[in-house]
Amino acid sequence: MISQCKRVGVALVLTLATLSAQAGLTIQNWTTANGTRVYFVESRALPIVDVQVDFRAGGTEVAPGKAGLAGLTRGLLDAGAGELDEDAIANRVADLGAQIGGGADMDRASVSLRTLSSPAEREGAVALLATLIQRPTFPAAAVEREKSRSIAGLKESDTQPDAILSRRFAAAVFPDHPYGRLPSAESMASLNREDLVDFHRRHYTAAGAVVSVVGDVSRSEAEAIATRLTGALPVGEAPVQPTDATLAVGQTIRVPHPSAQAHIAVGQPGIRRGDPDFFPLVVGNYILGGGGFVSRLTREVREKRGYAYSVYSYFSPQRSAGPFQIGLQTKGSQADDALKVVSETLGTFLKDGPTEGELKAAKENLVNGFALRLDSNRKMLEQVAVIGSYGLPLDYLDTYRAKVSAVTAEQIRDAFRRHVSPERLVTVVVGGDGDKPATRNGAAR
């Protein structure tokens, strides 16, 4: 049985976390001498520090034909660094009781650390992370090993309809933009160790870095952490804002595959981070297809007609305008009927916007669920890192609920009309051939 003291202690920690989520976050911000932006939230509820360093070293920085370089570079930071080999790094992490994670997407490469806040453990973990960031060795054997693993995984994914859909949809929606260039077996095979060394040298720089610190440390300790992690990096140049993709010509692409289910994506470039229409689109999309079983698409496609178990829509704001996408899976024989319903539902929403009842329910759900985004150190870190990486206002989290609550039906209708053009939508359908009647000489049999 848990003792009374332990129950009180657990309750206190949960209460502090809840109060933090309700009160918003006080984010302190400064820039180091070598140009790194730092975002810090002091949180004393737990003896833990969470740190994330984001670099402008994502897929958009990779040259055509080299897709996969950003992810491979990030993934091999802990394969060897300084005088430490891969095993020594793993042992050091275990000895410190730390956790190191992160990854790379199209906009950024991230390295994260969770450590105890006690000075010995914290300083040891930060020193190790600094070594990984500043002095990776990219051992040739590790590069070839991870290349081989990636190539094998990509070849396997090329047989899966959902992976084929992601690749073809990205290429069709972003034909002239890095967002459309996803890793392939061929692009991975072209990479070598020199590519990784050069990419790290050019993009893991102080001016291209954002450090986020959340947890049980003071401002002066957070400053020391940021300096230790980025002070020895080359300064580099401040990154420039990339351009958005041009809207593609509306088209439907059908990719044969023997699956019974047709995997479908419909969309176009949407918005970038910081777009003034963000909040109307968030609320509106919740009503259209982001609200799960209470969304219009679910009601029309699933509940009324049974065409799909799940249908959804989302905006994915990125540094450049990321995709607006509607997705579903349905039997191949009813794919055209399902697409017709999707088109009609979207068209009605663009024309009339939401009802007052839909608007009220959507805002209540978004506002009431917001606290769950901030109920742990790690979730706070994720939010702070997004604010820092994309240059959002420091009060973004404090004002989120008020801005959601202020959205009107007219704002939603106008924002959707500005950002969703039915004549520019790209539709990709992969598979469903296993559900269609067999034919002979063009006739069904």
HELIX and SHEET records of a PDB file:
HELIX    1   1 GLN A    4  ALA A   23  1                                  20    
HELIX    2   2 GLY A   59  GLU A   61  5                                   3    
HELIX    3   3 LEU A   69  GLY A   75  1                                   7    
HELIX    4   4 LEU A   77  ALA A   79  5                                   3    
HELIX    5   5 GLU A   86  LEU A   96  1                                  11    
HELIX    6   6 PRO A  119  GLN A  134  1                                  16    
HELIX    7   7 ALA A  140  SER A  157  1                                  18    
HELIX    8   8 PRO A  161  VAL A  173  1                                  13    
HELIX    9   9 PRO A  178  GLY A  180  5                                   3    
HELIX   10  10 ALA A  185  ALA A  189  1                                   5    
HELIX   11  11 ARG A  193  HIS A  203  1                                  11    
HELIX   12  12 ARG A  219  THR A  230  1                                  12    
HELIX   13  13 PHE A  278  ASN A  285  1                                   8    
HELIX   14  14 TYR A  286  GLY A  290  3                                   5    
HELIX   15  15 GLY A  292  VAL A  294  5                                   3    
HELIX   16  16 ARG A  296  LEU A  297  1                                   2    
HELIX   17  17 THR A  298  GLU A  303  3                                   6    
HELIX   18  18 GLY A  332  GLN A  334  5                                   3    
HELIX   19  19 ALA A  335  ASP A  352  1                                  18    
HELIX   20  20 GLU A  356  GLY A  369  1                                  14    
HELIX   21  21 PHE A  370  LEU A  374  5                                   5    
HELIX   22  22 ASN A  377  TYR A  390  1                                  14    
HELIX   23  23 TYR A  396  SER A  405  1                                  10    
HELIX   24  24 ALA A  409  HIS A  419  1                                  11    
HELIX   25  25 PRO A  422  ARG A  424  5                                   3    
HELIX   26  26 ASP A  433  ASP A  435  5                                   3    
SHEET    1   A 6 GLN A  28  THR A  31  0                                        
SHEET    2   A 6 ARG A  37  GLU A  42 -1                                        
SHEET    3   A 6 ALA A 209  GLY A 215  1                                        
SHEET    4   A 6 ILE A  48  PHE A  55 -1                                        
SHEET    5   A 6 ALA A 109  LEU A 116 -1                                        
SHEET    6   A 6 GLN A  99  ALA A 104 -1                                        
SHEET    1   B 2 GLY A  80  ALA A  81  0                                        
SHEET    2   B 2 LEU A  84  ASP A  85 -1                                        
SHEET    1   C 5 GLN A 251  VAL A 255  0                                        
SHEET    2   C 5 VAL A 426  GLY A 431  1                                        
SHEET    3   C 5 GLN A 261  PRO A 269 -1                                        
SHEET    4   C 5 PRO A 323  LYS A 331 -1                                        
SHEET    5   C 5 VAL A 311  PHE A 315 -1                                        
SHEET    1   D 2 THR A 439  ARG A 440  0                                        
SHEET    2   D 2 ALA A 443  ALA A 444 -1                                        
END                                                                             
